[in-house]
């Protein structure tokens, strides 16, 4: 994937520097806000699709539509509420597109309705195996859809403008990522006596980068980075959003396209 992994991130770095040097940093912050919400929704969508494939893919076209709506509508509703109530993102101005309050709450109602329809339609269709050639709905898919809706829906409960909401989104996003990848890696654990030691080593290896991230964040508190470095930091965040949004929906050749 040379274009996805190298060319696009380099283009993001170049574009971020170009926009910043032209005196439009607000455009960079705007991209961070909107693309950040998109990549969080894509992670939930991608992991849930992984479990879909374990039981043969979507049950039907209706399943596919309801599933997508139940993932994306909460994301859109939360983003609409954020732009309607928060003129800044972490103290930085961005191009908010505030909708009328009635429309914002209409989107919230649609998001809730999409979740209810999805859960209602999938009730009685869950299972962990394909029986008689007919697909079932993996229970992990349903839990991921609910967790995604709860995370985005918390904006309407604790306020999208608060640090608490952003903390909920960050913690949910990172724990979901680590838990899923840790679970996938554990499938290769050896049998027998060495299994416990192997799992402990794996857990420690998965804890390394979160600890490095938290430590570097703590050390950088109060640090004022050079002006020339600011666009690069923003570009790194945008490149992360791009790569994270792509890997979860990458179509593997040995899997049926979803």
C-alpha positions, 0 to 999 in steps of 0.5 A: 500500500505505498500510496496509502502509507507513504504518498498520502501522509507526505502530501498531508505534511506538505499541504499542512505546511503550505496552508499554515505558511499562507496564514490559514492555521484555522483550516488545519484546526478545522480539518483536525476536528472533522477528520478526527470525528470521522476516523473514530467512527471508522474504527468502530465500523472497521472492527465491527466489519471484522466480526461480520466477516467471521459469520459470513458478512452482512445478513442482507442489504437491510442489515448493511444499511441499518449497520452503517446508519447506526454507526455514522448517524451518532457520529454526525449528530455528535459532530453537529452538536459540537459545532453548534455549542463549541466555537473552539477546539482545545482553545483553537478557533476552527470553522464551525458550521452551527446548525439550528438547534431544532436540526441538531436535535433532529439529528440526535433523534435520527441517531437514536432511531437508527440504533433502535432499529438496528438493535431491533432488527438484529434481535434474534439473529445473533450467533457465532457460527454460520448455520445452514449457509445463512449468515447470522449477526455476530454479538460483538458487532452489536456491542461495538455499535452500541459502544460507538453510539454511547461514546458519541451520544455522551456529547449530549449528556456531558456537553460536547464543549467540555474536556470530559467529552473529549476525554471520553472519546479519546479513552474509548477510541484508544482502549477499543483499539488496544483491546481489539488488537490485543485480542487478535494477537492472543489467538497465537498464544502457545498452549500449555505451561508457557501460555501465561508467561507469553500472555504477560509478555504480550500485555507488557508489550501492548502497555509500552506505547500507551505509557510512552505516550502518557509520559511524553504528554506529561513531560511536554506540559508547559513546553512551547514548541518552535513555530516551525514545528507546529505544522508538523505536529498537526500534520502528524495528527492528520496523517494518523487520522488518515491511516487509522481511517483506512486500515479499519476498512482495508479490503484484504484479498483473501476476504470477501469485500465488505 
